Amino acid sequence: MTFFSSLVDAIFGLTPRTTLQAMKPVALPRVAVEPELQSDQEVVLGDTETISNAFAEQSVRGAVNYRAKHAEVLARAKQAFRQYQRSGQPCPVDGVVDRVQNRIDARRPELLTET
């Protein structure tokens, strides 16, 4: 069972929830890169930055955040399908599109300031 399937199961109450333990930091594995890429990255690194804290950690965090969001979407989809199975009534398309558009509109200012 993967972390994300466990997360989905916990969201739906399919397995008992457990308290997350504080985790110790772990070292990320070394990544071999071509000399040209290494030169390019040294140019853009700050004085106190290292490759691991500037790029590797950021990549891992991005992947974890992406997968967590994916699990949330999957959980909502499962919940919607279960609701449909119980009621036999699908969600009206216009309502779904309106909710998605509202979420996009709410996030638009935040996303525009990130670039």
C-alpha positions in Angstrom: 0.0 0.0 0.0 1.4 3.4 -1.0 1.4 6.5 1.0 -1.2 8.1 -1.3 -3.6 5.1 -1.2 -3.3 5.2 2.5 -4.1 8.9 2.5 -7.2 8.3 0.3 -8.2 5.4 2.6 -7.8 7.6 5.6 -9.8 10.4 4.0 -12.7 8.0 3.4 -12.3 6.4 6.8 -11.4 3.0 5.4 -8.5 2.5 7.7 -7.8 3.9 11.2 -6.1 7.2 11.2 -2.7 7.4 12.7 -0.7 10.3 14.0 2.2 11.2 11.9 5.5 10.9 13.7 8.1 13.6 13.5 10.6 12.5 10.9 14.3 13.0 10.9 15.8 14.7 7.8 17.3 12.4 5.3 20.1 13.0 2.8 18.9 13.1 -0.8 21.0 10.9 -3.1 23.7 12.5 -5.2 22.8 13.1 -8.8 25.4 12.9 -11.6 25.1 15.8 -14.1 27.1 16.8 -17.2 29.9 19.3 -16.6 28.1 21.9 -18.7 25.0 21.6 -16.5 27.1 21.8 -13.4 28.7 25.0 -14.6 25.3 26.5 -15.5 23.9 25.7 -12.0 26.9 27.1 -10.2 26.2 30.4 -12.0 22.6 30.6 -10.7 23.3 29.4 -7.2 23.4 31.9 -4.4 26.5 32.2 -2.2 25.0 30.1 0.6 23.1 27.7 -1.5 24.0 24.1 -2.4 22.6 22.0 -5.2 20.7 19.8 -2.7 18.9 22.6 -1.0 18.4 24.7 -4.1 17.3 22.1 -6.6 16.9 18.6 -5.2 14.9 19.5 -2.2 12.7 21.8 -4.2 12.1 19.0 -6.8 11.2 16.5 -4.1 8.8 19.0 -2.4 7.2 19.8 -5.8 6.7 16.1 -6.5 5.2 15.5 -3.0 2.9 18.4 -3.3 1.8 17.3 -6.8 1.0 13.8 -5.5 -0.8 15.1 -2.5 -3.0 17.3 -4.7 -3.5 14.3 -7.0 -4.7 12.2 -4.0 -7.1 15.0 -3.0 -8.6 15.0 -6.5 -8.9 11.3 -6.5 -10.6 11.4 -3.0 -13.1 14.0 -4.3 -13.8 11.9 -7.4 -14.4 8.8 -5.3 -16.7 10.7 -3.0 -18.6 12.1 -5.9 -19.0 8.7 -7.4 -20.2 7.2 -4.1 -22.7 10.1 -3.9 -23.9 9.3 -7.4 -24.2 5.6 -6.5 -26.3 6.4 -3.4 -28.6 9.0 -5.1 -28.6 7.9 -8.7 -28.5 11.6 -9.6 -25.5 12.9 -11.4 -24.1 16.4 -10.7 -25.4 18.9 -13.2 -22.5 19.8 -15.6 -23.2 23.5 -15.3 -22.8 23.3 -11.5 -19.5 21.5 -11.8 -18.2 24.0 -14.4 -19.2 26.9 -12.3 -17.4 25.5 -9.2 -14.3 24.9 -11.2 -14.4 28.4 -12.7 -14.9 29.9 -9.2 -11.8 28.0 -8.0 -9.8 29.2 -10.9 -10.9 32.8 -10.4 -10.1 32.6 -6.7 -6.5 31.4 -7.4 -5.8 33.6 -10.4 -4.4 36.6 -8.4 -2.2 34.2 -6.4 -0.9 32.4 -9.5 -0.2 35.7 -11.3 1.9 37.0 -8.5 4.0 33.8 -8.4 5.4 34.4 -11.9 
